[in-house]
Amino acid sequence: MSEPVSGTVGVAVVGAGFMGGVHAAVLTEDPRARVRWIVDLDERAGGQLAAQMDARATTRLSEALADDEVRLVVVSTPVTTHHPVALEAIAAGRHVLVEKPLVMRPDHARELVAAAKAKGVLLGFGGNFVHAPKFRRAKELVADRTALGTLHAVRVVYRTSGPDSEWPRNRALAGGGACTDIGWHAIELCSWLLGEPRIEAVTAATQNITGVGDVEEQGVMLLHFEGGAVGQCDVSWLCPGGEQLTVEVLGTEGRVSVDFWQGMGITAFTTNKFAEVWEPNQGWAFPEWEWIRNSGYVQQDRSFVDAIVNGEPLGRAADSAIPIVSALDAVYRSAAEGRKIEIHD
Ligand SMILES: NC(=O)c1ccc[n+]([C@@H]2O[C@H](COP(=O)([O-])OP(=O)(O)OC[C@H]3O[C@@H](n4cnc5c(N)ncnc54)[C@H](O)[C@@H]3O)[C@@H](O)[C@H]2O)c1
C-alpha cells in the first residue's frame, strides 16, 4: 500500500529505445501522467524521444531523480541494467515499472521486491500480454472448469525473426537469448493461464544455430507444475515470415486456443508489397491494428497509474515475477546440465 498521489504523476522513462518509446507514448496519452524525463546513455536517442514527448533529456538517472515531481520510473534498458537502475529508483522512493525480464537472478528479484516493500513503493514488471484483451478473454474461458474440466497441458509457441538491437545477442547485457526475450512471456502466459500453480521443475534445451552472438536463438522449455499440468514453451528468433504467438490450453473436457496475431484479425493479399504492414507484407499478409492496445501495454501502464493515484496495491506486482525468474534460471541450468532441474523456493 502506498500513499495516494494528488496532482499529476511525473514519470521518468529510462531507456529511449523501442519499449521506452511505447511507454512514453502510452503515458503521454494518460491525462493523469506526465512524462518529465527521458534518461538514456545515448544522448541522441534520449534527446529525440524527449523532444517528441515535450520532456527533458539526461544521461544521468540521478538528475531525473532529483526532480521531486517524478513519482514513477519506467525501466526499459538492456536486461542486466534492470537490477541496479531499479534499485537506485527504489532507494530514491520512486514507484518502479521494470520491463521484462524483471531481472535474471532469483536473489536479485527477491532483493528488489523487499526493497520496494521497505520503501513503501510499488514495483511492477512488464508482462503486457496478461493485460491483452484477447488473452484476458481466453483466461475467462479457461477458468470455466465445467467447460474445460481438469487442465493438464498448455503450450505457447512464440517465434520472431530476432531482435532489432544488437545487445539482445550479447549475454553480458541481455542475460540470455530467446528464452529470456520472448520465453519470459511464454512462461508467464503458461503459468497465468493455469492460475499460477507452483512451478516445481523445469527441463529445457537451447540452441544457437547461426553462431551469431553468445546466447541461444531458440529453446524448448518444459514446465512441470504442481498438480501435474505441464507447460510447453517453444521459442525461436529464427522464424522468418512474421511473428507467431499461439497458445493452446487443454483440459479433460475442452480446449481453448489463441492465435494472437492472426486469428480474428485482418487478412490481406497482394501480388506486390504492402508499405505499412509488418512481415509478411507480400502475398498473404495479416495487417496489425491498434497493436499497442491489443498487446496490453496501455492497460498495463494505466493500471500502474491507477494504483499510484488511488494508493492501492498493484493488480500484478513484482512478487508474481519471482517464480518466472526462478523458472528462467532453471531453464539455463537444465540446458547446461542436460537434466531436469527441481525448483525449491
Ligand atoms: N514487453 C515487451 O513486449 C518488450 C518488447 C521489447 C523489449 N522489451 C524489454 O524492454 C527493454 C528494452 O528493450 P528495447 O527493445 O527497448 O531496447 P532498445 O535497444 O530499443 O533500447 C534500449 C535503450 O536503452 C539505452 N540504455 C542502455 N543502457 C542504459 C542505461 N544504463 N541507462 C540508460 N539508458 C540505457 C540504450 O542507449 C537504448 O537507447 C528490455 O528489457 C527488453 O527485454 C519488452
PDBQT file of the ligand as one rigid body, heavy atoms in Angstrom, charges set to zero:
ROOT
HETATM    1  N1  LIG A 401       7.261  -6.129 -23.157  1.00  0.00    +0.000 N 
HETATM    2  C1  LIG A 401       7.655  -6.206 -24.414  1.00  0.00    +0.000 C 
HETATM    3  O1  LIG A 401       6.882  -6.517 -25.298  1.00  0.00    +0.000 OA
HETATM    4  C2  LIG A 401       9.078  -5.870 -24.771  1.00  0.00    +0.000 A 
HETATM    5  C3  LIG A 401       9.455  -5.759 -26.120  1.00  0.00    +0.000 A 
HETATM    6  C4  LIG A 401      10.776  -5.416 -26.414  1.00  0.00    +0.000 A 
HETATM    7  C5  LIG A 401      11.688  -5.187 -25.391  1.00  0.00    +0.000 A 
HETATM    8  N2  LIG A 401      11.278  -5.333 -24.090  1.00  0.00    +0.000 N 
HETATM    9  C6  LIG A 401      12.210  -5.100 -22.972  1.00  0.00    +0.000 C 
HETATM   10  O2  LIG A 401      12.452  -3.687 -22.894  1.00  0.00    +0.000 OA
HETATM   11  C7  LIG A 401      13.797  -3.433 -22.515  1.00  0.00    +0.000 C 
HETATM   12  C8  LIG A 401      14.457  -2.545 -23.572  1.00  0.00    +0.000 C 
HETATM   13  O3  LIG A 401      14.402  -3.194 -24.829  1.00  0.00    +0.000 OA
HETATM   14  P1  LIG A 401      14.311  -2.340 -26.181  1.00  0.00    +0.000 P 
HETATM   15  O4  LIG A 401      13.895  -3.289 -27.248  1.00  0.00    +0.000 OA
HETATM   16  O5  LIG A 401      13.515  -1.105 -25.950  1.00  0.00    +0.000 OA
HETATM   17  O6  LIG A 401      15.857  -1.984 -26.379  1.00  0.00    +0.000 OA
HETATM   18  P2  LIG A 401      16.476  -0.847 -27.331  1.00  0.00    +0.000 P 
HETATM   19  O7  LIG A 401      17.807  -1.328 -27.743  1.00  0.00    +0.000 OA
HETATM   20  O8  LIG A 401      15.498  -0.455 -28.384  1.00  0.00    +0.000 OA
HETATM   21  O9  LIG A 401      16.642   0.406 -26.330  1.00  0.00    +0.000 OA
HETATM   22  C9  LIG A 401      17.432   0.363 -25.176  1.00  0.00    +0.000 C 
HETATM   23  C10 LIG A 401      17.886   1.793 -24.851  1.00  0.00    +0.000 C 
HETATM   24  O10 LIG A 401      18.484   1.782 -23.543  1.00  0.00    +0.000 OA
HETATM   25  C11 LIG A 401      19.636   2.652 -23.568  1.00  0.00    +0.000 C 
HETATM   26  N3  LIG A 401      20.483   2.270 -22.440  1.00  0.00    +0.000 N 
HETATM   27  C12 LIG A 401      21.340   1.219 -22.334  1.00  0.00    +0.000 A 
HETATM   28  N4  LIG A 401      21.867   1.150 -21.090  1.00  0.00    +0.000 NA
HETATM   29  C13 LIG A 401      21.333   2.187 -20.392  1.00  0.00    +0.000 A 
HETATM   30  C14 LIG A 401      21.472   2.650 -19.051  1.00  0.00    +0.000 A 
HETATM   31  N5  LIG A 401      22.240   2.008 -18.158  1.00  0.00    +0.000 N 
HETATM   32  N6  LIG A 401      20.798   3.757 -18.679  1.00  0.00    +0.000 NA
HETATM   33  C15 LIG A 401      20.003   4.419 -19.561  1.00  0.00    +0.000 A 
HETATM   34  N7  LIG A 401      19.842   4.029 -20.851  1.00  0.00    +0.000 NA
HETATM   35  C16 LIG A 401      20.473   2.913 -21.251  1.00  0.00    +0.000 A 
HETATM   36  C17 LIG A 401      20.212   2.453 -24.948  1.00  0.00    +0.000 C 
HETATM   37  O11 LIG A 401      21.053   3.541 -25.321  1.00  0.00    +0.000 OA
HETATM   38  C18 LIG A 401      18.952   2.337 -25.818  1.00  0.00    +0.000 C 
HETATM   39  O12 LIG A 401      18.534   3.600 -26.312  1.00  0.00    +0.000 OA
HETATM   40  C19 LIG A 401      14.462  -4.791 -22.358  1.00  0.00    +0.000 C 
HETATM   41  O13 LIG A 401      14.386  -5.181 -21.017  1.00  0.00    +0.000 OA
HETATM   42  C20 LIG A 401      13.590  -5.728 -23.180  1.00  0.00    +0.000 C 
HETATM   43  O14 LIG A 401      13.599  -7.072 -22.696  1.00  0.00    +0.000 OA
HETATM   44  C21 LIG A 401       9.996  -5.644 -23.765  1.00  0.00    +0.000 A 
ENDROOT
TORSDOF 0
